[in-house]
Amino acid sequence: MLARQAKLLRAAGHDVWTKEDLKGLTFLERVNFREACTLMWRPYDFLATEPIVGFLSLLSGFSDALIFIGLDSFGLVMAKWGFGYVDTGLSFIALLVGYFIAYAAHLWDYKVQRAIMKGDADKMLPERRLKLLLYLIILEPIGLFGFAFTSFGPPAVHWIAPLVFVSMIGIANFSIYMATIDYMVAAYGPFSASATGGNGFCRDFLAGISALFARPLYTSILPGTKWQLAVPSLILSAVGVLVAIPVFYFYVRGEEVREKSEWAKGLSDERRRRKREREEAISTSRNQSARTSPVQSRRNSEEMAQDPDVERNTALNTGSMKGDGVVDVRESVELRRTSDLA
């Protein structure tokens, strides 16, 4: 039965197969290479053509690249306080502290989101998933800015100061990853694997190439001056501001952007359809409840009791059931109506 149904679906253009259909087929016969190539190319297509994926992936890639840049810049900055290899390695604990703080913040925000959705994801727009990021993403350029001006070293600056700003960068880094991935999954639905795949490629690519320019960045600008380590961090802070702007735009205008996407629009239309059906069902249920409520039933009974036609019909039926006295009942009804008119 399943094989027959699968055959009908394939005839209709759907790629559906059962285990029985695949028995005896070779690997080349079982794999549709054209479809496989389409699926493999789709993440890169999303990265290049979908504004949500492109800009948020650029943000995620830059944020991840900062961690790898820190592998070189931390050593150069912390060396001013006499930090060795072990001390510099331990300074990354500040980054871990930022991750734990961001984790706690997002855990609280997920509880708030679940309370809003109440088991139905359609009750909340995908853009709501970016709300917490609006407050935390600014910590990235602020952290880089502070790290720049605390890299002058002693005696004016204590060694804990740059690590405080590193913790801020860690909070923003964790939040950027969690919020952007969550938003893409909500915005693209069944195509979210391609969206997050493009995001992952951009993160890995930018993080990988950052190792090539990190040390030259911190050693080639104004070498030998007190600004040698500050200016590169200031440049990165300015870049952090630029890549953060799309988050605020998507939070406000994200629904319009999704409407223009051939991949996200179908999911948006489906959400609206389900919302309309849910509202119609709720409205119908309320109307039925209103008609069958005790108060409404009592009111209908009172209206029927005051209606002369209903009273007359009731009396006639009562009289006909008795068999005798029908004329008397009719006369009593007529007398009552005459007295009411008088």
N, C-alpha and C positions, 0 to 999 in steps of 0.2 A: 504493500500500500504506500509506504514512504517513497519507495523507488519510483512508483508510478506518479505520485504527486511531484517529486523532484523533476521528473521528465517533463511534466506539464509546465512547471516553472521555468525550466531551461528553454522550452519552446517559446515562452513569453518574454525571454530575454534576461532572466535571472540566472546567476551562476550558482546553482544549488546542486549539491551532489550528496549521495548517501555512501555509506561504507561499501555496500554491495556494488555500487557503480564504479568505485575506485579499485576494486579487486582486479588483479591481473594487469593493471596499467603500469607502465614504467614511470619513472620520475619526470621525464620530459613530457609524457602524455598528461600527467596530472597537474603540471604547472603551466599556468597561463603567463608566459613571460611578458607579454604586452601589458597585462594588468599589473604584474609585479613591478615592472619599470615605472608605470604610472604612480603606483603607491610609493615607490622609493624616491621619486622625484618630487612628490607633493610637498614634503616639508620645506624644501628649498623654494618651491613655488610660493608657498605661504610666506616665507621669509621675505621674498622679493615683492610680492603683490598685495599682501594684506597689511594695512597700516598698523593694526593692533599688534600683530605678530612682529612686524619689522621694528617698530619703535620700542616696544617693550623688551624685545630680544636684545636690542642695542643697549638698553639700560641694564639688563641682566648681565650681558657680556662685559660691560664696563665695570660693573660692581664686582664681578668675579676676577677681572683682571687686576683690580686694586689689591686683592689678597696676594697675588703672585708678585706684583710690584713691591708689596711689603716685604717679601723675602729678601730683597736687596736693600730697600730703603730703611728698614728697621735697623739693620746692622750699622749702616752709616750714621744714622741719627743717634742711636743708643750708645755708640762708641764714644760720644762726647762725654758720657758719664762713666766711661771705663767699663762698659758691658763687654763681656767676652761672648764666645759662641753659646755657652749654656745659658748665660743671663739673657742674651738676645732671644734664644729659643723660648725661654720662660715668659718673655714679654708678650708672646702670642696668647697667653692666658687672658689678657685684656680683651682680645677678640672673642674668646670663648665666653667670657662674662657677658659680652654684648649679645651673643647668640642666645644665651639662656634668658636674658631679659626679653628679647624679641619673641622667643618661644612662649613665654608666659603671657605676653600681650596678645599674641595670635590665638592662644588657647582660650582666653577670655572672649575674644572677638568671635570665635567659632561658636561659642555658647550663645552669644547674642544673635548670630545669624540663624542658628537652629531654632531659637525662640521666635524669630520673625517668620521663618518658613513653615514651622509646625508640620514637618513631614512632606511639604509640597514646595519644591524648588522654584516653581513658577510664581510663587508669591513674592519673590525678591528678584530684582533686576541684577544681572551679572555685575553691573558697575558698583553695586554695594560692596562687593568683595575688595574693592580698591580703597575703601574709606579709611581704614587704619593706616594704609600706606601713605596717604596724604600727609599724615602727621609725622611718620617715621622717616620718610624718604629725605626730608630736609636735613636729617642728622648726617647724611653722607657728605654733602658739601661743607656743612658746618664742621664736621670732624676733620676733613682735609684742611680746611682753613685754619683750625686750631692747631693741627699737627704741624702745619707750616711755621707758625709763629712760636711754637714751643721747641722747634728744632734748633734754636740758637744755642741751646745747651746751658751749662752752669756758667756763672753762679746765679744768674737772674731767674733761671727756670729749674724747678725740681724735676727729677726723672719720672715722677708719677704723672706729670701733666700731659706729655704726649700719649701716654697709655690711656688716659681718660678719654681723649679724643679718638683713639683707636677703638675703644669700646663703642663709641657712637657710630663709627663706621661699621662695626660688627652688627649693631642693631639694624641699621639700614640695609646691610647686605642680606641678612636673613629675611627681613621683611620683604625686600624686593623679590627674592626668589619665591617665597610662599604666595604672595599676593598676585604676582603676574601669572604664575602657573595656574592658580585657582581661577583667575579671571578668564584665562584662555579656555580652560575646561568648560566653564559655564557658558562662554560666548559661542564656542564652536561645537559643543556636544559631541556627536559621533565622529567629527573630524578633529577633535582635540588632540589626538595622537600626532597628527601631522603638524598642528600648531605648536605643541610643546616640543616636537622633534626639531623644528626650525629654531626654537628658542634654545634647546640644548646645544645645537651645532654652533650657534653664535656665541654662547657662553664659553664653550670649549675652545673655539677658534681664537677669540680675543684674549682669553686667559693664557692660551699657549703662546701667542706671539708677544705677549707682554714681557715674557722672560728675555726676549731679544733686545728690548729697548729700555728696560727698567734701570739698569746700572748706567748706561750712557745718559739717560735722562737726568740722573741725580749727580753726575760727575762732569757733564759738559757745559752746563749753564752757569755762567759767572763763577768759574772755578777759582778757588782760593779766597773767596769773599764770604762774609757771613750769610749772604743770601743764596749760596750754592744749594743748600738743602731746602730752603724755604720756597724759592720760586717754582721748582717742579711741583711741589704739593699745591701751590696756589693755582698753577695751570690745571692740575687735575680737579681742583675744587670748582673752577669755572666750567670744565667739561661736565662735572657732576650736576651743576645747575641746568645745563642745556639738556642733558638726557633725562632729567626729572620732569621737565615741562609736559611731555606727552601724558604722563600719569594724570595730571590735573585736567587736561583736555578730555581724555577718555572718560574720566569720572563724570564730567558735565555733559559731553556730547557723544559719549560712547554708543548710545542707542542709535543715533543717526549714522555713525560710522558702520555699525553692524548692518543697518538697513541697506547700505550700498555694497555689502559683501555678498557674493553669490553663495558662499559657504555658510555664513552666519545668518543670512536672511531667512532661510528655510526654518531654522530653529526658532527664530523670533516669531515668525508667522504661526508656527505650531504652538508656541507659548500663548500667543494672543487667542488662538482658537480655543485652547483648553480653558483659558481664563473666562472667555465668553460663555462657554458651555457650563462652567462651574457657577458663574453668576446667574445664568438662566435656571439652573437646577435649584439654586438657593432661593431664587424668587418664586419659583413654582412651589417649592416646599413650604415657604412662608404663607403663600396664598391658601394652600390646602389646610395648613394648620389654623389659619384665621377662620376658614369656613367651618371647621370641625371643633372649634374651641367651645368650652361650656358656656361662656358668655354669649357667643354668637348663637348657639343653639337655643338658649333661653330667650334671646331677643327675637329669633325667628318664631318661636312658639307664641310669644306675646303678640307679634304682628298678625299671626294667623288667627289668634283668638279675637282680635279686634276687627277682622275683615268680615263684613256681613255676608258676603258670598260664601266664604269658607264656612261660616257658622250655619248658613242655610243648608249647604250641601251636607254638612255633618249631621244636622238635624234630620234631613231627608233620609240619609243612609241609616240613621238610628231608627227612624220610623219604619222604613222598609224592612229592616231586620226583625222588628217586632211584629210586622204583619198587619196589626190593627193600629188604629190611632194615627195613621199617616196624615189624614186631613187635619187632625187636631194639632199635630206638630207644626204643619205648614201655617195654620192659623196663628199659632203662638209666635212663630217667627215673624209673621206679617204684623201682628200686634206690637211686637217689640220694636220693629223698625219704625212703625207709625209713632210710637211713644218717643223714640229717639229723635224723630224729625220735629215733633211738637216741642 
